[in-house]
């Protein structure tokens, strides 16, 4: 499994719009691609930066998304972000998502 991170600086007050755009526009694009498994968005407490993490079965799945879907995602997120995103790809070595969901459900 692989993870791809997308780190952006948000426009002032852009946090709520960013989260909404991810839910309404980005996730539907990601779901069209074979090998896409999950997505997490985190935002700094000051609302100035956001990180999106997508999870994929294979590196080739990421490559297909970058080739055929990334431009649409990038365009959608530019409404709420500024500057060039920082992108990186990682091997997933551990996965404990059940703990995260349990914490969120209990909050």
C-alpha positions as CSV (number, residue, x, y, z in Angstrom):
1,X,0.0,0.0,0.0
2,X,1.1,3.5,-0.7
3,X,0.2,7.0,0.6
4,X,0.4,10.3,-1.2
5,X,0.5,13.5,0.7
6,X,-0.6,16.9,-0.6
7,X,0.4,19.8,1.6
8,X,-1.0,23.3,0.9
9,X,-1.1,26.8,2.4
10,X,-4.7,28.0,2.8
11,X,-6.0,31.4,1.9
12,X,-7.1,33.4,4.9
13,X,-10.4,31.9,6.1
14,X,-10.1,29.1,3.5
15,X,-10.3,26.2,5.9
16,X,-14.0,25.6,5.8
17,X,-14.1,25.9,2.0
18,X,-11.2,23.6,1.7
19,X,-12.8,20.9,3.8
20,X,-16.1,21.3,1.8
21,X,-14.2,21.1,-1.5
22,X,-12.4,17.9,-0.5
23,X,-15.7,16.3,0.5
24,X,-17.8,17.5,-2.5
25,X,-15.3,17.6,-5.4
26,X,-12.1,15.8,-4.6
27,X,-13.3,12.6,-3.1
28,X,-15.7,11.9,-6.0
29,X,-12.8,12.3,-8.4
30,X,-10.5,10.0,-6.3
31,X,-13.2,7.3,-6.1
32,X,-13.2,7.0,-9.9
33,X,-9.6,5.5,-9.9
34,X,-8.8,1.9,-9.4
35,X,-6.6,1.3,-6.4
36,X,-7.9,4.3,-4.4
37,X,-8.6,3.2,-0.8
38,X,-9.1,6.1,1.5
39,X,-8.4,9.8,2.1
40,X,-7.7,11.9,5.2
41,X,-7.6,15.6,5.5
42,X,-5.9,17.3,8.4
43,X,-5.6,21.1,9.0
44,X,-3.3,23.0,11.2
45,X,-4.9,24.5,14.4
46,X,-4.3,28.0,13.1
47,X,-6.1,27.2,9.8
48,X,-3.1,28.2,7.6
49,X,-2.1,24.8,6.3
50,X,-3.9,21.6,5.2
51,X,-2.5,18.1,4.4
52,X,-4.4,15.6,2.4
53,X,-3.3,12.0,2.6
54,X,-4.6,9.5,0.0
55,X,-4.1,5.7,0.2
56,X,-3.6,3.5,-2.8
57,X,-3.0,-0.2,-3.5
58,X,-0.1,0.2,-5.9
59,X,2.3,2.9,-7.1
60,X,0.8,2.4,-10.6
61,X,-2.6,3.4,-9.3
62,X,-1.1,6.7,-8.1
63,X,0.6,7.2,-11.4
64,X,-2.7,6.8,-13.3
65,X,-4.4,9.3,-10.9
66,X,-1.6,11.8,-11.4
67,X,-1.9,11.4,-15.2
68,X,-5.7,11.5,-15.5
69,X,-7.2,13.1,-12.4
70,X,-4.7,15.3,-10.5
71,X,-5.2,18.4,-12.6
72,X,-9.0,18.4,-11.7
73,X,-8.2,18.0,-8.0
74,X,-5.6,20.7,-8.1
75,X,-7.9,23.1,-9.9
76,X,-10.7,22.5,-7.4
77,X,-8.4,23.1,-4.4
78,X,-6.9,26.3,-5.8
79,X,-10.1,28.1,-4.8
80,X,-9.1,27.8,-1.1
81,X,-5.3,27.5,-1.2
82,X,-2.4,29.5,-2.4
83,X,1.0,28.7,-3.8
84,X,2.3,25.4,-5.1
85,X,1.4,22.2,-3.1
86,X,4.2,20.0,-1.7
87,X,3.6,16.4,-2.8
88,X,5.3,13.2,-1.6
89,X,4.7,9.5,-1.9
90,X,5.3,7.0,0.8
91,X,5.2,3.3,1.5
92,X,2.6,2.5,4.1
93,X,4.3,0.4,6.8
94,X,1.6,0.4,9.5
95,X,-2.2,0.9,9.5
96,X,-4.2,1.5,12.6
97,X,-7.2,3.4,11.2
98,X,-9.7,1.6,13.4
99,X,-8.3,3.5,16.4
100,X,-8.7,6.8,14.7
101,X,-12.3,6.1,13.8
102,X,-13.1,4.9,17.3
103,X,-11.7,8.1,18.8
104,X,-13.7,10.3,16.3
105,X,-16.9,8.4,17.0
106,X,-16.5,8.9,20.8
107,X,-15.8,12.6,20.5
